[in-house]
């Protein structure tokens, strides 16, 4: 309907140019939006206000001219001019109802497109250090990142999901020392406990498994515990493999899988960190000061220069980050999206600056970033901070065990990434309209229940009859629901382009609200076969779009609640 109205306005513009009412060189972007108040029609445009100045006319006068010049169309039942020159369009029932036919014909593909034309996109998300269970912040990154991937795939991109393991550096060293201490029977309260050791109960599990000689299967390796308390290298390798496997199990429970697991250690093993340092030096962007090697990142927009190699000869985290992203570019990913926590904000400028300093043809502003804010978990209005499993933070598995995968994913992705989020466990567990995921899923289940009742009453849905009588859907609530359904493809396209899955969540809530209102206002199981089937078709279309949208968020669409 929106496209139809835009096409009609384009025709009116051409006619007014032919009449010399408008300058021939005018080429405006026509904006048509759904109205908030249905008393003002279904769609509205401010085109007359936009063109009044270049046309040298009053907005309302130009609006009248545009309406007069509009081509005839059965899709519009009425047109009104409001206020200073807004043009409101009332969709004809036949035209509005065509979305039902479109949804039922296209099924799971409704709302999808080929806009991306198969272009390669890499999305890196979660990327947790393999030093413990995934915390709720990782969970938010997983929910948002995976939903972004689903959105991009829905509009035709070839998406690669990547997880970057920081399996090198001080935190891994602390992990190995922590496990070794537990292996030797040392507790966190004892004098021999490492200063920066990990205290969670999971360290005991790792230590016991190592001593038992268990074999761990983790993605690209199989590691058997050596059971030697003094072999720190063996303990380190075993602990990393053990926790990589644990994180992978958490992610699978969350419905998230990856195409690539990239190890930071491989950058050192393959000489890519050293090669990156050499290239930066060759390009003349480094200097020595105070025994360290610095990169002039201020030449590329950073607020200060950054240390590449410390006085002790070890590289800072900054350099392997640059080497890693150079590797992404060399793998052919011209579009890369990093979904990370807001604590990575300071790395954005320096990584981009380092990539520019390589002079490798990488465009400015590459890669893209989506940064999410912290999550606070509450129960009975009180913040929950501890986990039996982790010891010091709430894990993703804690939330899944408490409220289920669907509620966890929906809640974590339903707000803008850059907004702080309070995860209310009591709300997520409640079966009420106040619980957003329950409210949306209940709408889907309600249609399924309607179908079961119709079949038990020997009034099974007749698709052909429904398609012949869609014009019978004349109630205000029916029309509002149809208009909401028609907006879905545009919402998907916009959410994908802006990398904002919360737009899908909000749309689903709006659609569920329109559905529940309509379902409560009009009776479906009427004796009139044609009307009954037309209404069933409308609700089946709503069910399909609800399912499509929930799938983009990795959330199920239950048939019973």
N, C-alpha and C positions, 0 to 999 in steps of 0.2 A: 504494500500500500504506500509506504514511504517513497519507494522508487517511482511508483506511478505518479504521485503528486509532484515529485521533482521533475519528471518528464513533462507533465502538464505545464509547470511553471517555465520550463525551458521553451516550450512552444509559445507561451504568452510573451516571453522576452523577445523571441524571434519576430513575432507579430508587431510588437511595439517598436522594435528597431526598424522594421519595414515601413512603419508609419512615421518614422522620424521622431517618435516620442522619446526614445532612448538613443544615446550615441551608439553607433555600430560597433565601436571598439570595446564596449563594456563586456566583460567576461566574469561575472561574479560567481562565487561558490555559493550555491543555493543550499541553505540550511533549513531542514524541515525536522521538527521535533514533536514527539508525542505531547499532548497537552496534559497538565496536571489536574485540571478541572474539566470533567466530561461535559459540563454545560457549555464549554467553549469548543466543543468538537473533539475529534480524535487526534488530529495533527494540526500544527500551526507553523507559520513562517513569518519572519521579520524582513523578508526581502524588500518590501516597499520602503521600510525605514532605512535599509542599507543603501538603496539606490536613489533616495530622494535628492540628496545633494548633487551627485553627478548628473541627475536628470533635470535639476532645476525646478523641481515640483514639490508640493507639500506631500508628506508621506501618505496621508489618507487619500488624497487625490490620485496618487500613483497606484495605491492599492486598488482603488476602484477601476483604474485602467487595466491593471493586471488581471483582475477578475473578469472584466469584460472581454479580454483577449484570450482567456483560457480556452483550449480546445474542449469540445464536448466529451464527456466521459461517463460511462455507466458506473464507474467505480466510486464516484462521489455523489452523495445524495443532496448535500447542501453546502454552501460556502457563505461565510459571514466575515465582515470586516469589523474588527474590534479595536477600541482605544485609539491610539494615534495612527494606526495603520497595520496592525497585525491581521493576517488572513488566516481564518480558521476553516478547516475542512472536516466535514462529517462524512465518514466512509459509508457507502451503501452496504447493506447487510450481505448481499451476494459477494461483493468484492472482499469484504473483511473475512468472510467465512472460507475463502479459498485457502487460507493458511492451514485449515484443518486437513483439506485434501493433500496439501503439500507435505505436512508433517507425517501423515499416515503413509503416504507414498514413499517418502525418503527414510522413515524409520530412524535407525541409529545414526544415519549420516546427516540428518537435518541439523543445520547450523554449521556444518563443516564446509570447507572450501579448499581451493588449490592456490590460494594467494601466495604461499611460500614457494611454490614451483619447485619443490624438492631441494631447496637450498640447504646446505649443511649448517647446523647450529649445534654448538656444544654448550651444555648447561652443567656447570660444576656446582654441587651442593652437598651439604652435610660436612664432608671433609674433616671429620673429627680425628683428633689425635688418638691413636690406639692405646690409650692409657687407662681406660675405664668404660663403663656402660654409657650409652648415649643419654645425655640429659635433656630436659624439656626444651631447652634452646635449640639443640640439634633437631629435636622433633619438629619445632616450628620451621626450621630450615628445610627439613625433609618434606613436610606437607606443602610448603610454598614452592619449593624447587620442583617437586614431582608434578604439581598442578601446572606450573609454568610449562614443563615439558609436554604435558597432555594438551595444553592450549595450543602450543606451537605445532604439535602434530596435527591437531584438529584443523588448522588453517594451512596445512600443506608443507610444513618444513620437515627435513630429515634430521631428527634430533638424536644426539648422543648424550647419554647421562654419564657423568664422570665423578668419581670419588677420589680425592687426593689424600693419601695417607702421609701425615708428618711422622714418618717412622725413623727420624734421625734427630739428634739434638739432645738438649739438657733434659727435657721431660721424659724421653725414653730412657735416659740414663737413670733418672730418679725412679722410674717404674722398675727397672731391673734391680736396683738396690732395695726397693721395697719388697719385691718378691723374694729376693735372697734373704732378707732379714726374717721374713715369715718362714722360709725354708729352714732357717737355723733356729727357729723357735723364739725369735725376738718380737716382742709386742711394741705397739706405738708408745706405751708408757715407759718402756725400758730405755736405759742409757744408750744402748747401741743402735737405736732406731735412727734412720737417715733423717737429716734435718728437714729435707723437703719431700719426705716419703708420702706415699698414698696410703690412707688409713682405712679405706672402704673394705667391707667384708669380702668383696670380690677378690682382693689380693690373697686372702687365705685360700680361696678356691683355686686360684692359679698355682699357688705354692703346692697345695696338696696334689693337684693334677701332675705337676712337674715331678714331684717325688714318686708318684705312682707309675711314672714312665708312660703316661698316656700319649697317644698320637693324635695330633690336632690337624684337621684338614681345613685350611683357610685359603680360599680362592686359588692362589697360584703356588701354594707350597704345602708340604706335609712335614710337620715337625714333631719329633718324639722327645719327651722329657728325658734328660740325661740323668736325673736324680742326683746330680753332684752339687752339693751346696756351695762349692768354691768356684765352679765354672760360671763366671758372671756372663760371659758371651753366650753360653748355652741357655742360661736363664733369660737373658734379654730376648733371644730369638724365639724361645718358647712363649714368653709372656706376650710379645707382640702378636704372634700367631693366635694365641688363645683369645686375646681381646678383639682381634680382627674378626674371628669367628663369632664371638658374642655380639659384636655390633651388627654383623651381617644377619644374625638370627633376629635381633631387634628390628632391623629394617624390613625383613621379610614379614614379621608379625605386623608391621605397619603398612604392608602392601607396597613397598618401595624397592625397586631393583635397579642395578646399575649395569651399563654396558662396559665400562672401563674402570678398573681400580689402578690408580697411578701411585707409585711409591716415590716419596721424596728421596729415599736412599738410592734409587736408580739414577737420579740426576748426578749423584757423586760417582756411582759405580761406572756410568757410561761417559764420564768426563764432561758432562754438559755444563756443570757449574763452573769448572775451570775454564772451559771454552768461552763461556759468557763473559767471565772476568777479563779474559784476554782480548775479546772483541771490544769491550768497553774501553780498555786501555788503548787499543789500536786506533780507535776513533777519537782519541784525545780528550775524553771526558772524565778522566780520573786524575787524582793527585795524591801525594803522600803527605801526611801530617800526623805528628805525635805517634809515629810508629805504626799508624793504620793507613789503609787505602780507602780513599773517599771517592764517591761519584758526585759530579756536579749536577745534581738533580734540580738545583735552582735554575739552571739554564732551560729547564723544561717545565716550569710552573710550580715546583715544590717550594715550600716555605724555607727550607734549609737543606744543605747538602747531607748525604747519607753515607754512613760507613759501610763499605763492602766487605773488607777484611779487617778483623780486629788485630790488636797488637800481638796476641798469642798465635796468629796465623789462621785462626778459624774464621769461616765466612759467617756473616750475620744472616738472619732469616730473609732479609731483603733480597739478597743475591739469588738464592735458589728459587724464590718466587718469580724473579725476572726470567731465569733460565727455564722454569716450568712453562711460563706463558709464551716464551719464544718457541718452545716445543709445540704448544697448541697451534700457534700460527703456522709452523712448518708442517703440521699435520693437515693443513688446509682448512682450518676453521676460521673463516673471515668474520663470523659472528660468534662471539663467546659471551656467555652470561654467567657471572659468578654470584650465586646466592649465598650470602654469609651473614654472620652476626654483625651488629652495629659496631662491635669492638674492632672490626677490620677497617673502619672508616679511614684511619690514618694510612692504611696501606694502599688505598686507591690511587692517590696522587703519585706516590713514590714508585709503584709498579709501572704505572703509565709513563712516568718520566724515564725510568730505566729502559723501558721498551723503545722509547723515542731515541734514547742515547745510543742504542744498538745500530740505528740507521739501517734497519732491515726492511723498510717499506711498510711498516705497520702504521696504520692511520692513527692520528691523534684521537684520544678518547676511547681507545680500544684497550681492554675489553669493557663490556657493560657490567654494571654491578646492581644487584638488588640486595639491600641490607635490611635485616629485620631487627627489631628492638627486642628487649628482654621479655620474658614471660614470668608472671607471678602466679603461683598455684595457691588457691584458697579452698578451705573446707570449713563450713559453718562460719564464714566470714573471717577466718583466721588464716594467715599465710602458712602454707606447708613448706618446710625447708629441707627436711631430712628424708632419706630413703634407707631402708634396711640393706638394700643391695649396694648402694653407692656410699652411704655413710654421711655424705655432706650435701647432696643435692637430689632433686626429684628426677627420676629417669623417665624416658619415654615408655618403657615397659610398665612402670608404676601406673601411668595414665591409662595405658591400654587395658591393664588388669582391672582398673577402677571403673572405667566408663565405656570401654570397647574401642575398637579401631575407628569406626565411623565417626563417633562423636569427637574423638581426639583429633582426627584429621580435619574435620569441619571447623571445629573451634580454633585450631591453630592457623588455619588459612583464611578464616572469614573476616579478618581485619586487615587494614593496610599494613604492609610489612614494616613501615617506618613508624607505626604507632605501638606503644606499649600495650601488652595484652595481659588481662587477668583471666586465668583459667579457673572458673568456678566449678569444682567437682560436683557439688550438690546440684547445680543447674544442669550440668552435662548428663547427670544420671536421671534427672526427672523426666517423667512422661507427661509433659504439659506443653501447652502452646508457647510458654515462655522459653522453652528449650528450642533453639532455632533448628537444629538438625532433626529433632523429633517432629517439629512442625512441618518441615519439608517432606520427610520420609512418610509421615502420616498421610499427606495428600496423595502420594503415590499409592500407598496401601489402600486408601479409601476407594480409589478407582478400581483396584483389583477386587475389593469386596463387592463393589457394585456389579462387576461382571459376573462374579460367582452367584450373586442373588438373582441376576437376570437369567442365567442359565438354569438355575434350580426352579425358576418360575416358568421355564419353557419360553423365555423371551430373549433368546441369544441375539447378540448384535448382528444386524444385517447391514453389511458395509455398503452394498449397492443402493439400498433404499436410503441410507443415511446421506450418501453423496448426492442423491437426487433432491434432497429436501433440506439442504443446509440453509437455504433462505428463510426457513422457519425459525432460525435462531435470532429472534428480534429483541429479546429482553436486554435491558441495559447491562446487567451483570454478564450475560453471555458475550456481548460485544466487547466489554472491557477485557474479558479473558482472552478473546481472539486477538485483540490488539496486543496484549502482553505476549502471547505466543509469537506473533509476527516480529517482535523486537529481538528475539533470541539470537538469530544469526549476527546481527549488528553488535550485540553485547559480546559474543564470542570473539568477533574480529577485533573489537576495541580492547578487550581484556588481554588478548594475545599480543597485540601491538604495544600495549603499555606494560606488559608483564605483571598484571594485577589480578590474580585469581579471586580476590575478594569481590570483584565485580560480578563474578558468577554466583558467589554465595548470596550477594544482595539480590541479584535477579531471581534466584530460586526462592528466596523469602517473599519477594513481591509476587511471583507467580503462584506460590502456595497460598498467599493471602487472597489473590483474585479467585483462585480455584475454590477455596473454602467458602468465600462469600457467594460465589455463583452456585455451588452445590447446595448451600443452605437456602438460597433464594428461589431456585427453580426445581420443580419435581421432575425426576428422571423417569421413574417407572409409571408412566401414564398409559392409558389405554390406546391413545393415538399412536399407532406403530411408527408413522413417519416422524413425528415429533420426538418420540422416545429414542429412536435410532440416531436422529440428528444430534440430540443432546449427548447420547453415549459417545458419538464420534468426537464431539468437542472435548469430553472428559478423557477419552483415550488419547487424543492429541496432547492434552495437558500432561497425562501420565508419561508419554513418550519424551516430551521435552524435559520434564523433571528428571527422568532417568538419564537422558543425555547430559544434562548439566551436572548431576551428581557424579557421573562417571568422570567428568573433567576434574573433579576434586578428589577422585579416588575413593568415593563414598558409595556404599551400596544402596540399592533401591528395593527395600523389602516389600513383599506382597502381603504380609501380615505384620501387625504390630502387637 
